Amino acid sequence: MPGYFPYDVEPPPRTSGLVADRISTPLGRVRVLRPSTVPPTTVFLHGVSLDSACWTPLVRASGRDDLPWLLVDLPGFGGSDPLPGPVSLDAMSDALLAVLDAAGTDTVDVVGHSMGGFLGLHLAARHPDRVRSLATLNGTYVTILDLVNDPLRAAVRHPRTWATYQGVRLVAGGGHLVQTAIAAGARTGLLRWGTAGLAARPSALPDSLLRALAEGGRPRSFRYAEATGRGYDWRTTWRGIRAPVLAGFGDRDRLVTSYDARSLREVLPTAHQVVLGGTSHLSPMERPDGWITELTRFWDRA
């Protein structure tokens, strides 16, 4: 069995059959990695300060060639165009639907990590005809929504999550000086110690992840993404999800915790919840072998 964080965060290998493309959407051009020979059956959505390369550990763990997977750089992140201004989750969903249409696919299995998992929940609720199943990994954002909408009350109720999220806001949403410091931290390795709460074993993180975090900083896009949670009615919205749902959690995650798992159970009691041991918020990269096993079982059932 592969160990902790067994693969680098880098472009997927050629054997995956995935090729780069740019697709026009209402939010500008979106960079994707798409299968070269078949329509995609599964779309992957990443979290903030990362891009589609964060799924390469999962690609390698799958052990498959010519994958029917579509890896998306979300609007405003990675190689996609900067966001034109503040956006809504509906606008982000419309951009994803434009990507799916251009890729020649109708309904897909959706896999989202962190912010991508939150977006996946919204997509499944608003467009049930396009989402065959949903796996949201570290993406049940209830506590973070509380922090965005009522920070003082949420800080008292969830102090560890509040402290971790403030660190994320500083790193992902900070200005030029912060981004310069992050780049220096990536070069020296000091950035590892800024990932406490996001990674179960910061000392074991590869240099490739540190580079990805430093290069993936999009402060304006982060602030726009954060603003999509203001006033968001997750209870009403997520109750409308009809697709099978896998909700994944890391047992050491300080951002998306057991409180989020309990909250999701209130509105989606049939969702299959999995806690992956020895992982934190970066679980798809920390234990890609574990998630490939769980995803395969989930897709077989779904």
Rosetta silent file (secondary structure, phi, psi, omega in degrees, C-alpha in Angstrom):
SEQUENCE: MPGYFPYDVEPPPRTSGLVADRISTPLGRVRVLRPSTVPPTTVFLHGVSLDSACWTPLVRASGRDDLPWLLVDLPGFGGSDPLPGPVSLDAMSDALLAVLDAAGTDTVDVVGHSMGGFLGLHLAARHPDRVRSLATLNGTYVTILDLVNDPLRAAVRHPRTWATYQGVRLVAGGGHLVQTAIAAGARTGLLRWGTAGLAARPSALPDSLLRALAEGGRPRSFRYAEATGRGYDWRTTWRGIRAPVLAGFGDRDRLVTSYDARSLREVLPTAHQVVLGGTSHLSPMERPDGWITELTRFWDRA
SCORE:     score description
SCORE:     0.000 S_00000001
   1 L     0.000  130.919  178.196    0.000    0.000    0.000 S_00000001
   2 L   -58.661  152.570 -179.668    1.435    3.450   -0.905 S_00000001
   3 L   -83.842 -160.508 -177.671    2.471    5.630    2.014 S_00000001
   4 L   -72.547  132.050  179.123    1.483    9.141    2.982 S_00000001
   5 L    46.675   63.566 -169.611    1.330   11.649    0.075 S_00000001
   6 L   -76.880  -14.843 -174.627    2.895    9.130   -2.343 S_00000001
   7 L  -128.534  152.256  178.940    2.733   11.215   -5.541 S_00000001
   8 L   -75.414  157.148  171.975    3.771   14.697   -6.593 S_00000001
   9 L   -90.110  103.300 -172.215    1.375   17.493   -7.475 S_00000001
  10 L  -158.790  171.936  175.720    2.236   17.875  -11.155 S_00000001
  11 L   -58.021  146.645 -179.208    0.667   17.442  -14.608 S_00000001
  12 L   -66.146  156.279 -179.367   -0.745   13.940  -15.099 S_00000001
  13 L   -67.247  157.614 -179.289    1.359   11.383  -17.005 S_00000001
  14 H   -60.346  -31.468 -178.096    0.925   10.985  -20.757 S_00000001
  15 H   -63.225  -17.613  178.811   -0.474    7.500  -20.247 S_00000001
  16 H   -66.191  -21.650 -177.773   -3.567    9.074  -18.675 S_00000001
  17 L    77.185    8.497 -177.786   -4.651   10.160  -22.154 S_00000001
  18 E   -91.267  132.997 -179.113   -5.595   13.622  -20.835 S_00000001
  19 E  -122.958  150.001 -177.897   -4.797   16.627  -23.029 S_00000001
  20 E   -78.021  144.652  178.248   -4.957   20.344  -22.239 S_00000001
  21 E  -152.954  161.729  174.982   -7.680   22.508  -23.744 S_00000001
  22 E  -127.026  129.107 -173.148   -9.288   25.897  -23.135 S_00000001
  23 E  -119.571  132.320  178.972  -13.068   26.231  -23.281 S_00000001
  24 E   -76.162  133.997  178.938  -15.032   29.482  -23.566 S_00000001
  25 E  -137.583  172.269  176.220  -17.618   30.035  -20.829 S_00000001
  26 L   -61.946  -16.176  178.611  -19.667   32.984  -19.511 S_00000001
  27 L  -108.227   26.174  179.350  -16.813   33.574  -17.017 S_00000001
  28 E    96.581 -175.221 -178.776  -14.023   33.551  -19.592 S_00000001
  29 E   -77.145  136.065 -178.723  -11.886   30.738  -20.907 S_00000001
  30 E  -114.166  127.719  177.795  -11.496   27.736  -18.625 S_00000001
  31 E   -83.613  135.323  178.745   -8.481   25.464  -18.854 S_00000001
  32 E  -135.544  160.521  164.757   -9.223   21.754  -18.674 S_00000001
  33 E  -112.703  116.715 -171.530   -7.486   18.436  -19.059 S_00000001
  34 E  -122.937  154.254  177.095   -9.845   16.285  -21.102 S_00000001
  35 E   -66.444  140.936 -173.561   -9.756   12.745  -22.463 S_00000001
  36 L   -85.763  -17.051 -172.380   -8.441   12.680  -26.001 S_00000001
  37 L  -121.244  -18.215 -175.423  -10.453    9.724  -27.346 S_00000001
  38 L  -136.804  156.313  172.793  -13.745    9.468  -25.430 S_00000001
  39 L   -65.210  144.960 -179.825  -16.349   11.799  -23.869 S_00000001
  40 L   -71.054  146.182  175.471  -15.672   12.329  -20.154 S_00000001
  41 L  -108.644  -17.034 -175.080  -17.770   10.480  -17.608 S_00000001
  42 E  -137.897  133.960  177.707  -16.383   12.152  -14.461 S_00000001
  43 E  -114.500  138.316 -176.858  -15.497   15.786  -13.742 S_00000001
  44 E  -116.403  130.953 -176.862  -13.061   16.820  -10.993 S_00000001
  45 E  -120.878  124.409 -174.152  -13.195   20.212   -9.232 S_00000001
  46 L   -89.163  178.172  177.646  -10.265   21.418   -7.105 S_00000001
  47 L   -99.977 -179.855 -177.513  -10.015   23.693   -4.071 S_00000001
  48 L   -65.857  153.885  179.268   -8.597   27.208   -3.624 S_00000001
  49 L    62.620   16.409  175.345   -4.879   27.883   -4.209 S_00000001
  50 L  -134.751  179.313  173.670   -4.662   24.736   -6.324 S_00000001
  51 L  -143.841 -164.593 -173.504   -5.550   23.681   -9.848 S_00000001
  52 H   -64.136  -17.801  178.383   -6.300   20.483  -11.758 S_00000001
  53 H   -64.995  -17.958  179.599   -2.788   19.142  -11.077 S_00000001
  54 H   -66.373  -14.915  179.658   -3.916   18.372   -7.517 S_00000001
  55 H   -90.312   -5.012  179.544   -5.775   15.359   -8.977 S_00000001
  56 H   -58.287  -39.791  174.865   -2.626   13.758  -10.408 S_00000001
  57 H   -55.760  -37.635  178.171   -2.111   11.680   -7.220 S_00000001
  58 H   -70.489  -39.159  177.100   -5.600   10.232   -7.793 S_00000001
  59 H   -58.289  -47.165 -178.535   -4.836    9.675  -11.489 S_00000001
  60 H   -68.032  -38.514 -179.217   -1.688    7.740  -10.590 S_00000001
  61 H   -66.845  -25.294 -179.843   -3.411    5.813   -7.802 S_00000001
  62 H   -66.957  -28.787 -179.450   -6.093    4.658  -10.258 S_00000001
  63 L    68.591   16.568 -175.080   -3.470    2.703  -12.201 S_00000001
  64 L  -108.889  151.488  172.003   -5.492    3.252  -15.378 S_00000001
  65 L  -103.476  158.648  176.465   -4.593    4.514  -18.835 S_00000001
  66 L    50.234   58.449 -177.687   -6.833    6.628  -21.076 S_00000001
  67 L   -71.765  140.916  174.583   -9.038    7.843  -18.253 S_00000001
  68 L   -87.771   47.304 -175.636  -12.498    9.245  -19.091 S_00000001
  69 E  -108.752  145.877  176.418  -11.913   12.051  -16.580 S_00000001
  70 E  -117.528  111.904 -179.358  -12.274   15.798  -17.062 S_00000001
  71 E  -100.786  122.491 -170.854  -10.021   17.850  -14.759 S_00000001
  72 E  -110.699  132.402  163.469  -11.095   21.486  -14.549 S_00000001
  73 L   -83.779  111.574 -175.958   -9.188   24.606  -13.502 S_00000001
  74 L   -58.501  149.638  177.978  -12.073   26.483  -11.897 S_00000001
  75 L   -50.663  129.868 -179.685  -12.803   29.985  -13.263 S_00000001
  76 L    92.231   -7.194 -176.076  -10.304   32.411  -11.745 S_00000001
  77 L  -127.219  161.919  176.678   -7.780   29.721  -10.781 S_00000001
  78 L    57.104 -130.961 -179.663   -4.918   27.833  -12.381 S_00000001
  79 L   -91.090    7.574  177.064   -4.712   28.374  -16.125 S_00000001
  80 L   -80.817  161.560 -179.937   -8.260   29.726  -16.435 S_00000001
  81 L   -64.337  149.961  173.105   -8.981   33.393  -17.064 S_00000001
  82 L   -59.375  149.650  177.075   -9.227   35.738  -14.060 S_00000001
  83 L   -67.640  141.915 -177.935  -12.759   36.308  -12.845 S_00000001
  84 L   -73.125  -15.121 -178.066  -14.289   39.496  -14.251 S_00000001
  85 L   168.347 -170.591  177.177  -15.641   40.484  -10.829 S_00000001
  86 L   -55.700  140.973 -176.715  -17.680   39.094   -7.940 S_00000001
  87 L  -130.243  163.352  175.178  -19.588   35.980   -8.983 S_00000001
  88 L  -104.940  165.453  174.740  -22.378   33.786   -7.663 S_00000001
  89 H   -65.573  -31.665  176.328  -22.421   30.029   -7.301 S_00000001
  90 H   -63.674  -40.506  178.606  -25.074   29.958  -10.010 S_00000001
  91 H   -66.167  -39.941  176.688  -22.678   31.756  -12.364 S_00000001
  92 H   -63.349  -40.261  178.508  -19.894   29.302  -11.509 S_00000001
  93 H   -63.720  -41.011  179.191  -22.315   26.426  -12.161 S_00000001
  94 H   -62.971  -37.753  177.772  -23.278   27.899  -15.524 S_00000001
  95 H   -64.577  -39.873  178.234  -19.594   28.084  -16.473 S_00000001
  96 H   -66.272  -38.300  177.395  -19.161   24.413  -15.565 S_00000001
  97 H   -63.389  -36.649  176.487  -22.200   23.467  -17.643 S_00000001
  98 H   -63.374  -37.370  176.742  -20.628   25.274  -20.613 S_00000001
  99 H   -63.787  -46.645  179.895  -17.497   23.167  -20.076 S_00000001
 100 H   -61.729  -41.459  179.214  -19.529   19.960  -20.007 S_00000001
 101 H   -61.962  -44.552 -178.823  -21.413   20.957  -23.149 S_00000001
 102 H   -67.359  -29.593  179.580  -18.181   21.720  -25.005 S_00000001
 103 L   -80.846   -5.224  175.458  -16.687   18.423  -23.843 S_00000001
 104 L    78.332   32.299 -179.828  -19.647   16.589  -25.350 S_00000001
 105 L  -125.489  147.674 -177.116  -21.048   15.098  -22.182 S_00000001
 106 L   -98.561  -72.416  177.579  -24.546   15.208  -20.747 S_00000001
 107 L  -108.867  145.026 -175.782  -24.576   13.720  -17.240 S_00000001
 108 E  -137.996  158.271  163.589  -21.421   13.150  -15.203 S_00000001
 109 E   -82.617  132.459 -178.537  -20.150   11.881  -11.899 S_00000001
 110 E  -108.635  132.944  173.498  -18.791   14.901  -10.012 S_00000001
 111 E  -125.331  121.386 -179.597  -15.832   14.760   -7.618 S_00000001
 112 E  -128.915  141.819  177.400  -14.963   17.945   -5.758 S_00000001
 113 E  -113.536  133.415  175.780  -12.356   18.731   -3.136 S_00000001
 114 L    56.007 -121.326  179.166  -12.734   21.536   -0.580 S_00000001
 115 H   -57.002  -35.589  177.631  -14.214   24.541   -2.417 S_00000001
 116 H   -64.502  -32.088  175.535  -14.768   22.262   -5.411 S_00000001
 117 H   -69.769  -38.479  175.588  -16.828   19.954   -3.202 S_00000001
 118 H   -62.907  -44.583  176.968  -18.944   22.887   -2.041 S_00000001
 119 H   -63.753  -37.459  177.937  -19.478   23.900   -5.669 S_00000001
 120 H   -62.179  -39.510  176.685  -20.343   20.296   -6.498 S_00000001
 121 H   -61.049  -42.631  179.834  -23.084   20.282   -3.856 S_00000001
 122 H   -67.500  -41.897  179.184  -24.576   23.420   -5.375 S_00000001
 123 H   -60.522  -43.799 -179.701  -24.304   22.041   -8.914 S_00000001
 124 H   -65.124  -34.193  179.806  -26.061   18.810   -7.906 S_00000001
 125 H   -73.972  -41.624 -174.667  -28.863   20.771   -6.229 S_00000001
 126 H   -84.595  -26.082 -175.843  -29.436   23.269   -9.042 S_00000001
 127 L  -133.139   66.171 -175.935  -28.877   20.954  -12.017 S_00000001
 128 L   -63.449  -22.300 -179.944  -29.976   17.451  -11.009 S_00000001
 129 L   -75.135  -12.498 -177.748  -30.332   16.430  -14.657 S_00000001
 130 L  -105.918  -13.630 -174.761  -26.572   16.877  -15.217 S_00000001
 131 E  -110.900  111.113  179.805  -25.137   15.225  -12.082 S_00000001
 132 E   -76.591  -40.388  175.657  -25.302   11.419  -11.977 S_00000001
 133 E  -155.637  162.069 -178.415  -23.513   11.194   -8.620 S_00000001
 134 E  -135.314  128.500  169.319  -21.509   13.485   -6.345 S_00000001
 135 E  -115.320  113.553  178.277  -18.452   12.847   -4.204 S_00000001
 136 E  -107.241  111.267 -174.869  -17.625   15.860   -2.037 S_00000001
 137 E  -103.409  115.994 -176.590  -14.236   15.374   -0.346 S_00000001
 138 L    55.212   34.217 -173.297  -13.531   17.753    2.542 S_00000001
 139 L  -122.686    6.477  177.451  -16.160   19.968    0.933 S_00000001
 140 L   -83.028   91.677 -161.768  -19.146   20.030    3.302 S_00000001
 141 L   -87.080   30.619 -172.735  -18.577   23.682    4.158 S_00000001
 142 H   -61.670  -47.548 -179.523  -21.132   24.286    6.923 S_00000001
 143 H   -62.285  -41.745  179.911  -18.638   25.530    9.531 S_00000001
 144 H   -65.767  -37.327  175.174  -16.909   27.762    7.003 S_00000001
 145 H   -62.134  -39.010  175.440  -20.280   29.186    5.957 S_00000001
 146 H   -61.053  -42.587 -179.397  -20.908   29.966    9.636 S_00000001
 147 H   -65.054  -36.461 -179.760  -17.518   31.707    9.812 S_00000001
 148 H   -72.130  -38.020 -172.193  -18.260   33.770    6.718 S_00000001
 149 H   -92.807  -29.394 -179.754  -21.762   34.792    7.820 S_00000001
 150 L  -145.312   70.923 -169.291  -21.403   35.174   11.604 S_00000001
 151 H   -60.492  -37.199 -177.076  -17.672   35.169   12.397 S_00000001
 152 H   -67.988  -47.915  179.616  -17.855   36.139   16.076 S_00000001
 153 H   -64.091  -42.042 -179.291  -20.427   33.523   17.019 S_00000001
 154 H   -67.218  -33.080  178.571  -18.705   30.874   14.890 S_00000001
 155 H   -63.621  -35.053  178.213  -15.318   31.686   16.452 S_00000001
 156 H   -72.643  -40.321 -176.848  -16.758   30.870   19.872 S_00000001
 157 H   -77.304  -33.010 -174.522  -18.429   27.653   18.686 S_00000001
 158 L  -132.990   66.068 -173.356  -15.549   26.445   16.465 S_00000001
 159 H   -61.964  -38.546 -179.153  -12.300   28.029   17.739 S_00000001
 160 H   -68.755  -40.842  177.570   -9.923   25.553   16.059 S_00000001
 161 H   -66.258  -40.639  178.311  -11.665   25.878   12.711 S_00000001
 162 H   -58.379  -46.850 -178.536  -11.739   29.654   13.083 S_00000001
 163 H   -63.945  -42.255  179.398   -7.978   29.762   13.714 S_00000001
 164 H   -65.478  -41.689 -178.031   -7.235   27.451   10.770 S_00000001
 165 H   -67.821  -34.587  176.204   -9.496   29.390    8.438 S_00000001
 166 H   -62.317  -36.984  175.523   -7.856   32.691    9.370 S_00000001
 167 H   -64.665  -41.326  177.513   -4.563   31.145    8.300 S_00000001
 168 H   -62.928  -43.341  179.762   -6.105   30.036    5.009 S_00000001
 169 H   -61.620  -39.531  179.652   -7.527   33.533    4.451 S_00000001
 170 H   -65.394  -45.118 -176.829   -4.119   35.070    5.096 S_00000001
 171 H   -72.247  -48.651 -173.189   -2.342   32.705    2.708 S_00000001
 172 H   -83.204  -28.192 -174.801   -4.958   32.495   -0.055 S_00000001
 173 H  -109.963    2.387 -178.958   -6.418   35.986    0.184 S_00000001
 174 L   -72.939  163.493 -177.082   -3.361   38.051    1.145 S_00000001
 175 L   -82.846 -157.899 -172.762   -1.845   40.709   -1.080 S_00000001
 176 H   -60.926  -43.282 -178.337    1.479   40.999   -2.887 S_00000001
 177 H   -64.365  -40.332  178.325    3.666   40.962    0.215 S_00000001
 178 H   -64.272  -44.662 -179.677    1.935   37.852    1.548 S_00000001
 179 H   -64.214  -35.346  176.527    2.272   36.073   -1.800 S_00000001
 180 H   -64.894  -42.243  178.391    5.964   36.989   -1.926 S_00000001
 181 H   -64.791  -37.704  179.112    6.463   35.552    1.561 S_00000001
 182 H   -65.122  -42.129  178.514    4.624   32.369    0.561 S_00000001
 183 H   -61.076  -41.012  177.756    6.870   31.949   -2.485 S_00000001
 184 H   -65.944  -39.813  178.027    9.919   32.328   -0.243 S_00000001
 185 H   -63.833  -34.552  177.347    8.447   29.818    2.203 S_00000001
 186 H   -67.767  -40.081 -178.851    7.940   27.326   -0.622 S_00000001
 187 H   -67.256  -37.825 -176.377   11.556   27.696   -1.765 S_00000001
 188 H   -89.929  -13.370 -177.316   12.959   27.231    1.731 S_00000001
 189 L    90.077   -5.795 -178.614   10.481   24.584    2.876 S_00000001
 190 H   -66.398  -22.523 -179.207    9.190   26.749    5.730 S_00000001
 191 H   -62.199  -23.464  177.677    5.743   26.761    4.157 S_00000001
 192 H   -53.116  -39.817 -174.116    5.332   23.157    5.367 S_00000001
 193 H   -79.422   -4.869  172.806    4.825   24.434    8.894 S_00000001
 194 H   -91.956    1.909 -178.365    2.051   26.725    7.701 S_00000001
 195 L  -100.130    8.325  177.039   -0.036   23.730    6.643 S_00000001
 196 E   -58.338  132.051 -175.576   -0.882   22.541   10.168 S_00000001
 197 L    94.941  -21.795  176.460   -4.597   21.800   10.185 S_00000001
 198 L  -102.872  -29.723 -179.767   -4.564   21.206    6.426 S_00000001
 199 E  -125.261  140.993 -179.063   -2.145   18.283    6.346 S_00000001
 200 L   -71.314  -31.388 -177.204   -1.888   15.413    8.829 S_00000001
 201 L  -135.237   80.130 -177.202    1.914   15.246    8.471 S_00000001
 202 H   -54.573  -36.783 -176.485    3.326   18.620    7.371 S_00000001
 203 H   -66.468  -18.102 -177.111    6.937   17.407    7.548 S_00000001
 204 H   -97.291    2.586 -178.374    6.162   14.741    4.915 S_00000001
 205 L   -70.372  137.733  179.907    4.702   17.089    2.305 S_00000001
 206 L   -76.016  157.898  177.671    6.584   17.073   -1.018 S_00000001
 207 H   -59.386  -31.242 -177.394    8.175   20.186   -2.478 S_00000001
 208 H   -62.382  -34.583  177.425    5.762   19.934   -5.409 S_00000001
 209 H   -68.864  -41.766  179.249    2.799   20.732   -3.147 S_00000001
 210 H   -60.734  -42.058  177.790    4.566   23.752   -1.688 S_00000001
 211 H   -63.612  -41.205 -179.498    5.287   25.035   -5.203 S_00000001
 212 H   -62.701  -41.433  179.083    1.667   24.429   -6.195 S_00000001
 213 H   -66.060  -38.860 -179.923    0.387   26.415   -3.210 S_00000001
 214 H   -69.557  -41.343 -177.512    2.800   29.268   -3.922 S_00000001
 215 H   -79.434  -20.062 -174.808    2.022   29.397   -7.641 S_00000001
 216 L   -90.324    0.382 -178.395   -1.723   28.887   -7.161 S_00000001
 217 L   -63.824  121.292  175.784   -2.378   31.966   -5.066 S_00000001
 218 L  -132.394   79.068 -171.957   -5.179   34.039   -6.593 S_00000001
 219 H   -53.806  -43.784 -178.603   -6.131   36.491   -3.798 S_00000001
 220 H   -65.520  -43.065  178.840   -8.900   38.246   -5.713 S_00000001
 221 H   -63.784  -37.050  177.137  -10.445   34.951   -6.846 S_00000001
 222 H   -61.860  -45.221 -178.628  -10.274   33.651   -3.267 S_00000001
 223 H   -64.123  -38.509  176.405  -12.130   36.697   -1.972 S_00000001
 224 H   -64.777  -41.992  179.682  -14.783   36.305   -4.677 S_00000001
 225 H   -63.868  -41.857  178.523  -15.125   32.603   -3.857 S_00000001
 226 H   -60.940  -38.884 -177.073  -15.471   33.354   -0.156 S_00000001
 227 H   -66.815  -21.357  179.065  -18.195   35.889   -0.885 S_00000001
 228 L   -65.376  -17.695  179.953  -20.351   33.234   -2.583 S_00000001
 229 L   -85.931   -9.356 -177.663  -21.047   31.822    0.890 S_00000001
 230 L   -70.548  120.347 -179.947  -22.603   35.001    2.269 S_00000001
 231 L    76.712   10.711 -176.634  -26.271   34.381    2.909 S_00000001
 232 L   -73.147  125.493 -178.936  -26.081   30.876    1.441 S_00000001
 233 L   -94.382   83.877 -175.383  -29.004   28.721    2.602 S_00000001
 234 H   -68.043  -32.769 -178.325  -27.338   25.302    2.614 S_00000001
 235 H   -61.723  -51.238 -178.645  -30.227   23.589    4.401 S_00000001
 236 H   -68.598  -42.908 -174.962  -32.805   24.440    1.756 S_00000001
 237 H   -66.487  -49.832 -174.210  -30.440   24.108   -1.201 S_00000001
 238 H   -72.167  -21.878  175.564  -28.848   20.777   -0.332 S_00000001
 239 L   -63.311  -19.873 -179.827  -32.193   19.179    0.519 S_00000001
 240 L   -83.228   -1.147 -178.613  -32.914   19.374   -3.198 S_00000001
 241 L   -74.271  129.148  179.971  -30.069   17.011   -4.123 S_00000001
 242 L  -112.218  -16.870 -179.388  -31.357   13.780   -5.631 S_00000001
 243 L   -73.213  152.685  172.218  -28.129   12.201   -6.873 S_00000001
 244 L   -59.191  140.437 -176.220  -26.275    9.648   -4.723 S_00000001
 245 E  -125.778  131.535  166.848  -23.746   11.456   -2.518 S_00000001
 246 E  -107.936  120.491  178.241  -20.440   10.348   -1.024 S_00000001
 247 E  -108.445  113.331 -176.444  -19.277   12.784    1.655 S_00000001
 248 E  -103.376  143.819 -179.051  -15.608   12.330    2.506 S_00000001
 249 E  -137.739  154.041  170.885  -13.777   13.646    5.555 S_00000001
 250 E   -99.995  139.793 -175.425  -10.279   13.506    7.004 S_00000001
 251 L   -70.898  -12.519  178.939  -10.024   12.412   10.620 S_00000001
 252 L  -118.043   16.515 -178.671   -7.563   15.262   11.354 S_00000001
 253 L   -73.701  127.266  178.018   -9.175   17.995    9.275 S_00000001
 254 L   -97.382   -8.265  179.099   -9.606   21.239   11.204 S_00000001
 255 L   -93.662  -47.647  179.224  -11.563   23.016    8.471 S_00000001
 256 L  -117.129  109.382 -164.980  -14.267   20.466    7.648 S_00000001
 257 L  -119.459 -171.279  178.564  -14.999   18.478   10.786 S_00000001
 258 H   -62.019  -26.738  175.305  -17.464   16.121   12.417 S_00000001
 259 H   -61.476  -40.689  178.316  -19.771   19.111   12.937 S_00000001
 260 H   -66.904  -37.570  178.070  -20.051   19.407    9.155 S_00000001
 261 H   -62.883  -44.796  178.933  -20.723   15.669    8.888 S_00000001
 262 H   -64.333  -39.834 -179.809  -23.574   15.912   11.415 S_00000001
 263 H   -63.930  -41.947  178.805  -24.992   18.979    9.657 S_00000001
 264 H   -63.900  -36.962 -179.229  -25.004   17.210    6.289 S_00000001
 265 H   -62.545  -28.634  178.501  -26.770   14.235    7.834 S_00000001
 266 H   -62.439  -39.433 -172.952  -29.649   16.551    8.827 S_00000001
 267 H  -103.601  -22.942  178.420  -30.449   17.430    5.225 S_00000001
 268 L  -131.169   71.322 -175.628  -29.056   14.405    3.332 S_00000001
 269 L   -64.305  -19.586 -178.730  -29.518   11.422    5.657 S_00000001
 270 L   -89.062   -5.141  179.482  -28.935    8.969    2.786 S_00000001
 271 L   -62.860  138.048  178.893  -25.499   10.373    1.920 S_00000001
 272 E   -86.707  114.924 -176.633  -22.741    7.804    2.384 S_00000001
 273 E  -102.225  135.587  179.972  -20.172    9.311    4.758 S_00000001
 274 E  -131.652  131.458  173.578  -16.566    8.122    4.918 S_00000001
 275 E  -108.938  119.147 -177.054  -13.810    9.294    7.271 S_00000001
 276 E   -94.012  118.386 -176.502  -10.364    8.512    5.883 S_00000001
 277 L   -68.047  149.384  176.702   -7.840    7.856    8.625 S_00000001
 278 L    72.141   22.289 -179.233   -4.469    9.587    8.742 S_00000001
 279 L  -132.936  162.123  176.058   -5.591   12.529    6.629 S_00000001
 280 L  -123.655 -135.326 -173.854   -6.544   16.155    7.042 S_00000001
 281 L   -76.325  -18.867 -179.654   -7.959   18.710    4.589 S_00000001
 282 L   -96.909   30.972 -168.664   -5.713   17.606    1.708 S_00000001
 283 H   -55.147  -36.442  179.748   -6.946   14.016    1.914 S_00000001
 284 H   -63.744  -23.591  176.652   -7.200   13.280   -1.867 S_00000001
 285 H   -94.353  -31.101 -179.758   -3.466   13.967   -2.103 S_00000001
 286 H   -69.902  -43.338 -178.590   -2.525   12.548    1.283 S_00000001
 287 L  -134.998   65.477 -178.354   -4.204    9.161    0.701 S_00000001
 288 H   -62.654  -30.180  178.236   -5.204    8.913   -2.978 S_00000001
 289 H   -62.267  -41.957  179.321   -5.207    5.105   -2.757 S_00000001
 290 H   -63.625  -41.886 -178.860   -7.865    5.241   -0.048 S_00000001
 291 H   -73.733  -32.770  175.081  -10.114    7.566   -2.026 S_00000001
 292 H   -60.730  -42.539  177.916   -9.740    5.561   -5.248 S_00000001
 293 H   -60.928  -48.372 -178.256  -11.000    2.517   -3.340 S_00000001
 294 H   -66.884  -40.444  179.975  -13.930    4.435   -1.847 S_00000001
 295 H   -65.464  -41.853  179.585  -14.830    6.166   -5.114 S_00000001
 296 H   -61.108  -44.298  177.109  -14.786    2.911   -7.060 S_00000001
 297 H   -61.981  -42.663 -178.388  -17.137    1.309   -4.535 S_00000001
 298 H   -64.390  -46.891 -179.684  -19.389    4.363   -4.595 S_00000001
 299 H   -64.161  -36.444  177.610  -19.584    4.515   -8.398 S_00000001
 300 H   -62.587  -42.352  179.502  -20.337    0.791   -8.551 S_00000001
 301 H   -69.939  -41.767 -175.653  -23.247    1.250   -6.134 S_00000001
 302 L   -68.927    0.000    0.000  -24.471    4.459   -7.755 S_00000001
